[in-house]
Amino acid sequence: METHTKIDDYPDLMNVHQVADLLSMDRKTVYRLAKAGKIPCIMVGNNYRFTLRAIKAFLGLGSEPSIIEVVEEPKPIEGEAKLIQGTEEK
């Protein structure tokens, strides 16, 4: 079995054994996560394959965040009074 020291040492396309090694978990757990859709994978015949990019995203190491929430301060409606630090402003 290959020994890898960092995530970028792994190939771009991996099998279940490699993903289990990378994530330090049992192969059965990798299969369960894949079947549940928790880890993105592709099927090649009857075999699961995982891209390094998908595993990085699963770990939160991708260049793109998995969830982005943008919250903006609501803009006052024209003509509506607005309360600012205890004083009313029109």
DSSP file (Angstrom, degrees, kcal/mol; ACC not computed):
  #  RESIDUE AA STRUCTURE BP1 BP2  ACC     N-H-->O    O-->H-N    N-H-->O    O-->H-N    TCO  KAPPA ALPHA  PHI   PSI    X-CA   Y-CA   Z-CA
    1    1 A M              0   0    0      0, 0.0     2,-0.1     0, 0.0     0, 0.0   0.000 360.0 360.0 360.0 140.3    0.0    0.0    0.0
    2    2 A E        -     0   0    0      1,-0.0     2,-0.5     0, 0.0     0, 0.0  -0.378 360.0-141.6 -71.2 149.2    1.2    3.5   -0.9
    3    3 A T        -     0   0    0     -2,-0.1     2,-0.4    18,-0.0    -1,-0.0  -0.965  18.4-172.8-114.5 124.5    2.2    5.9    1.9
    4    4 A H        -     0   0    0     -2,-0.5     3,-0.1     1,-0.1     6,-0.0  -0.895  15.9-167.4-115.7 144.7    1.2    9.5    1.5
    5    5 A T  S    S+     0   0    0     -2,-0.4     2,-0.3     1,-0.2    -1,-0.1   0.692  73.1  20.8-104.4 -22.5    2.3   12.3    3.8
    6    6 A K  S >  S-     0   0    0      1,-0.1     3,-1.9     0, 0.0     4,-0.4  -0.963  80.7-106.3-144.5 163.0    0.0   15.1    2.6
    7    7 A I  G >  S+     0   0    0     -2,-0.3     3,-1.5     1,-0.3    -1,-0.1   0.830 114.7  59.2 -60.3 -35.5   -3.2   15.5    0.6
    8    8 A D  G 3  S+     0   0    0      1,-0.3    -1,-0.3    -3,-0.0     4,-0.0   0.577  92.1  69.8 -74.3  -6.3   -1.6   16.7   -2.6
    9    9 A D  G <  S+     0   0    0     -3,-1.9    -1,-0.3     2,-0.1    -2,-0.2   0.643  82.7  92.3 -79.1 -15.1    0.4   13.5   -2.8
   10   10 A Y  S <  S-     0   0    0     -3,-1.5     4,-0.1    -4,-0.4    42,-0.0  -0.461  87.6-101.4 -78.7 151.9   -2.7   11.6   -3.6
   11   11 A P        -     0   0    0      0, 0.0    -1,-0.1     0, 0.0     3,-0.1  -0.245  27.6-113.1 -69.0 161.6   -3.8   11.0   -7.2
   12   12 A D  S    S+     0   0    0      1,-0.2    40,-2.2    39,-0.1     2,-0.5   0.767 108.5  41.4 -66.8 -26.3   -6.5   13.1   -8.8
   13   13 A L  E    S-A   51   0A   0     38,-0.2     2,-0.3    39,-0.1    38,-0.2  -0.988  80.3-176.9-126.0 122.7   -8.8   10.1   -9.1
   14   14 A M  E     -A   50   0A   0     36,-3.4    36,-2.6    -2,-0.5     2,-0.2  -0.816  19.2-136.3-123.1 157.1   -8.9    7.7   -6.1
   15   15 A N     >  -     0   0    0     -2,-0.3     4,-2.2    34,-0.2     5,-0.2  -0.430  43.3 -90.6 -97.4-180.0  -10.5    4.4   -5.1
   16   16 A V  H  > S+     0   0    0     32,-0.4     4,-2.7     1,-0.2     5,-0.2   0.879 124.7  54.8 -60.7 -40.5  -12.2    3.6   -1.8
   17   17 A H  H  > S+     0   0    0      1,-0.2     4,-2.1     2,-0.2    -1,-0.2   0.916 109.8  46.4 -61.4 -43.5   -8.9    2.3   -0.3
   18   18 A Q  H  > S+     0   0    0      2,-0.2     4,-2.7     1,-0.2    -1,-0.2   0.898 113.2  48.5 -66.8 -40.7   -7.1    5.5   -1.1
   19   19 A V  H  X S+     0   0    0     -4,-2.2     4,-2.8     2,-0.2    -2,-0.2   0.907 110.4  51.7 -66.5 -40.8   -9.9    7.7    0.3
   20   20 A A  H  X>S+     0   0    0     -4,-2.7     5,-2.2     2,-0.2     4,-0.7   0.904 112.0  47.1 -60.9 -41.0  -10.1    5.6    3.5
   21   21 A D  H ><5S+     0   0    0     -4,-2.1     3,-0.6    -5,-0.2    -2,-0.2   0.931 113.4  48.1 -64.7 -46.0   -6.3    6.0    3.9
   22   22 A L  H 3<5S+     0   0    0     -4,-2.7    -2,-0.2     1,-0.2    -1,-0.2   0.906 118.9  38.4 -61.6 -43.6   -6.5    9.8    3.3
   23   23 A L  H 3<5S-     0   0    0     -4,-2.8    -1,-0.2    -5,-0.2    -2,-0.2   0.443 105.6-126.4 -89.8  -0.4   -9.4   10.3    5.7
   24   24 A S  T <<5 +     0   0    0     -4,-0.7     2,-0.3    -3,-0.6    -3,-0.2   0.933  68.8 119.2  53.2  51.2   -8.1    7.8    8.3
   25   25 A M  S   <S-     0   0    0     -5,-2.2    -1,-0.2    -6,-0.1    -2,-0.1  -0.925  70.4 -85.0-139.3 166.1  -11.4    5.8    8.3
   26   26 A D    >>  -     0   0    0     -2,-0.3     4,-1.6     1,-0.1     3,-0.5  -0.349  35.3-120.9 -69.1 148.7  -12.6    2.3    7.5
   27   27 A R  H 3> S+     0   0    0      1,-0.2     4,-2.5     2,-0.2     5,-0.2   0.877 113.4  59.2 -57.1 -38.7  -13.5    1.4    3.9
   28   28 A K  H 3> S+     0   0    0      1,-0.2     4,-2.3     2,-0.2    -1,-0.2   0.864 103.4  51.7 -61.2 -35.4  -17.0    0.6    5.1
   29   29 A T  H <> S+     0   0    0     -3,-0.5     4,-2.6     2,-0.2    -1,-0.2   0.898 108.2  51.0 -66.9 -40.3  -17.4    4.2    6.4
   30   30 A V  H  X S+     0   0    0     -4,-1.6     4,-2.4     2,-0.2    -2,-0.2   0.927 110.5  49.7 -62.2 -44.6  -16.3    5.6    3.0
   31   31 A Y  H  X S+     0   0    0     -4,-2.5     4,-2.8     2,-0.2     5,-0.2   0.924 111.4  48.8 -59.0 -45.3  -18.8    3.3    1.2
   32   32 A R  H  X S+     0   0    0     -4,-2.3     4,-2.0     1,-0.2     6,-0.2   0.924 112.3  47.8 -61.4 -44.9  -21.6    4.5    3.6
   33   33 A L  H  <>S+     0   0    0     -4,-2.6     5,-2.3     2,-0.2     6,-1.2   0.888 113.6  48.1 -64.0 -38.7  -20.7    8.2    3.1
   34   34 A A  H ><5S+     0   0    0     -4,-2.4     3,-1.2     4,-0.2    -2,-0.2   0.936 112.0  48.0 -67.1 -46.6  -20.6    7.7   -0.7
   35   35 A K  H 3<5S+     0   0    0     -4,-2.8    -2,-0.2     1,-0.3    -1,-0.2   0.839 111.1  51.8 -63.1 -33.1  -23.9    5.9   -0.8
   36   36 A A  T 3<5S-     0   0    0     -4,-2.0    -1,-0.3    -5,-0.2    -2,-0.2   0.524 115.1-117.6 -80.9  -5.7  -25.5    8.6    1.4
   37   37 A G  T < 5S+     0   0    0     -3,-1.2    -3,-0.2    -4,-0.4    -2,-0.1   0.627  81.6 121.9  79.8  12.6  -24.2   11.3   -1.0
   38   38 A K  S   <S+     0   0    0     -5,-2.3    -4,-0.2     1,-0.2    -5,-0.1   0.844  75.9  40.2 -76.4 -34.5  -22.0   12.9    1.7
   39   39 A I  S    S-     0   0    0     -6,-1.2    -2,-0.2    -9,-0.2    -1,-0.2  -0.971  94.7-124.7-114.0 118.7  -18.8   12.4   -0.3
   40   40 A P        +     0   0    0      0, 0.0    11,-0.3     0, 0.0     2,-0.3  -0.370  44.3 159.6 -62.0 136.6  -19.3   13.1   -4.1
   41   41 A C        -     0   0    0     -7,-0.2     2,-0.3     9,-0.1     9,-0.2  -0.945  32.5-134.8-149.7 169.3  -18.2   10.2   -6.2
   42   42 A I  E     -B   49   0B   0      7,-2.7     7,-2.6    -2,-0.3     2,-0.5  -0.930  21.3-126.2-125.5 154.2  -18.6    8.6   -9.6
   43   43 A M  E     -B   48   0B   0     -2,-0.3     2,-0.6     5,-0.2     5,-0.2  -0.881  16.7-172.3-103.0 130.5  -19.2    5.0  -10.5
   44   44 A V  E >  S-B   47   0B   0      3,-3.1     3,-1.8    -2,-0.5     2,-0.5  -0.919  74.2 -50.9-118.4 100.1  -16.9    3.2  -12.9
   45   45 A G  T 3  S-     0   0    0     -2,-0.6    -2,-0.0     1,-0.3     0, 0.0  -0.617 122.7 -24.8  67.2-121.4  -18.7   -0.1  -13.5
   46   46 A N  T 3  S+     0   0    0     -2,-0.5     2,-0.4    -3,-0.1    -1,-0.3   0.213 121.2  98.5-102.6  12.9  -19.4   -1.3   -9.9
   47   47 A N  E <   -B   44   0B   0     -3,-1.8    -3,-3.1   -32,-0.0     2,-0.3  -0.841  68.2-131.6-109.9 138.0  -16.5    0.7   -8.4
   48   48 A Y  E     -B   43   0B   0     -2,-0.4   -32,-0.4    -5,-0.2     2,-0.4  -0.637  22.7-170.5 -81.0 140.2  -16.6    4.0   -6.6
   49   49 A R  E     -B   42   0B   0     -7,-2.6    -7,-2.7    -2,-0.3     2,-0.4  -0.990   2.9-162.1-131.3 143.5  -14.1    6.7   -7.7
   50   50 A F  E     -A   14   0A   0    -36,-2.6   -36,-3.4    -2,-0.4     2,-0.3  -0.974  13.7-134.2-127.6 135.0  -13.4   10.0   -5.9
   51   51 A T  E  >  -A   13   0A   0     -2,-0.4     4,-2.0   -11,-0.3   -38,-0.2  -0.643  18.4-128.5 -86.3 148.5  -11.7   13.1   -7.3
   52   52 A L  H  > S+     0   0    0    -40,-2.2     4,-2.6    -2,-0.3     5,-0.2   0.878 111.4  56.8 -60.1 -37.6   -9.2   14.8   -5.1
   53   53 A R  H  > S+     0   0    0    -41,-0.3     4,-2.2     1,-0.2    -1,-0.2   0.902 106.4  48.7 -61.2 -42.1  -11.1   18.0   -5.7
   54   54 A A  H  > S+     0   0    0      2,-0.2     4,-2.3     1,-0.2    -1,-0.2   0.883 111.4  49.7 -66.5 -38.2  -14.3   16.5   -4.3
   55   55 A I  H  X S+     0   0    0     -4,-2.0     4,-2.0     2,-0.2    -2,-0.2   0.900 109.8  51.0 -67.7 -40.3  -12.4   15.1   -1.2
   56   56 A K  H  X>S+     0   0    0     -4,-2.6     5,-3.6     2,-0.2     6,-0.7   0.911 111.1  48.6 -62.2 -41.1  -10.9   18.5   -0.6
   57   57 A A  H ><5S+     0   0    0     -4,-2.2     3,-0.9     4,-0.3    -2,-0.2   0.905 108.7  53.7 -64.6 -40.8  -14.3   20.1   -0.8
   58   58 A F  H 3<5S+     0   0    0     -4,-2.3    -1,-0.2     1,-0.3    -2,-0.2   0.873 112.1  45.0 -59.4 -37.9  -15.7   17.5    1.6
   59   59 A L  H 3<5S-     0   0    0     -4,-2.0    -1,-0.3    -5,-0.1    -2,-0.2   0.515 117.9-113.6 -83.7  -5.8  -12.9   18.4    4.0
   60   60 A G  T <<5S+     0   0    0     -3,-0.9    -3,-0.2    -4,-0.5    -2,-0.1   0.736  86.7 115.9  79.1  22.3  -13.5   22.1    3.5
   61   61 A L      < +     0   0    0     -5,-3.6    -4,-0.3    -6,-0.2    -5,-0.1   0.383  41.1 114.6-103.7   1.9  -10.1   22.6    1.9
   62   62 A G  S    S-     0   0    0     -6,-0.7     4,-0.1     2,-0.2    -8,-0.0  -0.176  76.9-116.8 -70.1 166.4  -11.3   23.6   -1.6
   63   63 A S  S    S+     0   0    0      2,-0.1    -1,-0.1     1,-0.0    -6,-0.0   0.720 101.8  62.7 -75.7 -20.4  -10.7   27.0   -3.0
   64   64 A E  S    S-     0   0    0      2,-0.0    -2,-0.2     0, 0.0    -4,-0.1  -0.906  90.9-120.6-107.6 130.9  -14.5   27.7   -3.1
   65   65 A P        -     0   0    0      0, 0.0     3,-0.1     0, 0.0    -2,-0.1  -0.383  13.9-138.2 -65.3 146.9  -16.4   27.7    0.2
   66   66 A S  S    S+     0   0    0      1,-0.2     2,-0.4    -9,-0.1    -9,-0.0   0.823  87.8  27.3 -77.2 -30.4  -19.2   25.2    0.3
   67   67 A I        -     0   0    0      2,-0.0     2,-0.4    -3,-0.0    -1,-0.2  -0.994  65.3-177.4-135.6 129.2  -21.7   27.5    1.9
   68   68 A I        -     0   0    0     -2,-0.4     2,-0.5    -3,-0.1     0, 0.0  -0.992   4.3-169.4-125.8 128.6  -21.9   31.3    1.6
   69   69 A E        -     0   0    0     -2,-0.4     2,-0.6     2,-0.0    -2,-0.0  -0.973   4.0-166.4-119.0 121.8  -24.4   33.4    3.4
   70   70 A V        -     0   0    0     -2,-0.5     2,-0.5     2,-0.0    -2,-0.0  -0.926   5.9-176.3-109.6 123.4  -24.7   37.0    2.4
   71   71 A V        -     0   0    0     -2,-0.6     2,-0.4     3,-0.0    -2,-0.0  -0.977   4.1-168.3-122.4 123.1  -26.6   39.3    4.7
   72   72 A E        -     0   0    0     -2,-0.5     3,-0.0     3,-0.0    -2,-0.0  -0.841  30.4-107.7-109.7 147.9  -27.2   42.9    3.8
   73   73 A E        -     0   0    0     -2,-0.4     2,-0.1     1,-0.1    -2,-0.0  -0.563  46.0-109.2 -66.8 129.2  -28.5   45.6    6.0
   74   74 A P        -     0   0    0      0, 0.0    -1,-0.1     0, 0.0    -3,-0.0  -0.374  29.8-126.2 -63.9 139.4  -32.0   46.4    4.9
   75   75 A K        -     0   0    0      1,-0.1     3,-0.1    -2,-0.1     2,-0.0  -0.695  26.9-111.4 -86.5 136.3  -32.3   49.8    3.2
   76   76 A P        -     0   0    0      0, 0.0     2,-0.3     0, 0.0    -1,-0.1  -0.360  31.3-110.9 -67.4 146.2  -35.0   52.1    4.5
   77   77 A I    >   -     0   0    0      4,-0.1     3,-2.4     1,-0.1     0, 0.0  -0.582  44.1 -95.2 -75.5 137.0  -38.0   52.9    2.4
   78   78 A E  T 3  S+     0   0    0     -2,-0.3    -1,-0.1     1,-0.3     3,-0.1  -0.265 110.9  17.1 -56.5 133.1  -38.0   56.4    1.1
   79   79 A G  T 3  S+     0   0    0      1,-0.3     2,-0.3    11,-0.2    -1,-0.3   0.321  96.8 122.7  87.1  -7.8  -40.1   58.7    3.3
   80   80 A E    <   -     0   0    0     -3,-2.4    -1,-0.3     1,-0.1     2,-0.1  -0.705  67.2-114.5 -89.6 138.0  -40.1   56.2    6.2
   81   81 A A        -     0   0    0     -2,-0.3     2,-0.4    -3,-0.1     9,-0.2  -0.419  29.4-155.5 -68.8 145.2  -38.7   57.3    9.6
   82   82 A K  E     -C   89   0C   0      7,-2.3     7,-2.3    -2,-0.1     2,-0.6  -0.989   9.5-137.5-127.3 132.6  -35.6   55.5   10.7
   83   83 A L  E     -C   88   0C   0     -2,-0.4     2,-0.5     5,-0.2     5,-0.2  -0.805  24.3-179.4 -92.4 117.8  -34.4   55.2   14.3
   84   84 A I  E >   -C   87   0C   0      3,-2.8     3,-2.4    -2,-0.6    -2,-0.0  -0.971  66.8 -31.4-122.9 116.7  -30.7   55.8   14.7
   85   85 A Q  T 3  S-     0   0    0     -2,-0.5    -1,-0.1     1,-0.3     3,-0.1   0.840 124.1 -46.5  42.3  48.4  -29.1   55.5   18.2
   86   86 A G  T 3  S+     0   0    0      1,-0.2     2,-0.4     0, 0.0    -1,-0.3   0.429 119.6 101.4  83.8  -1.2  -32.3   56.6   20.0
   87   87 A T  E <   -C   84   0C   0     -3,-2.4    -3,-2.8    -5,-0.0     2,-0.4  -0.929  69.5-126.4-117.3 144.0  -33.0   59.6   17.7
   88   88 A E  E     -C   83   0C   0     -2,-0.4     2,-0.4    -5,-0.2    -5,-0.2  -0.718  26.6-170.4 -89.7 134.8  -35.6   59.7   15.0
   89   89 A E  E      C   82   0C   0     -7,-2.3    -7,-2.3    -2,-0.4    -2,-0.0  -0.979 360.0 360.0-127.5 137.1  -34.3   60.8   11.6
   90   90 A K              0   0    0     -2,-0.4   -11,-0.2    -9,-0.2    -1,-0.1   0.380 360.0 360.0-113.9 360.0  -36.4   61.6    8.5
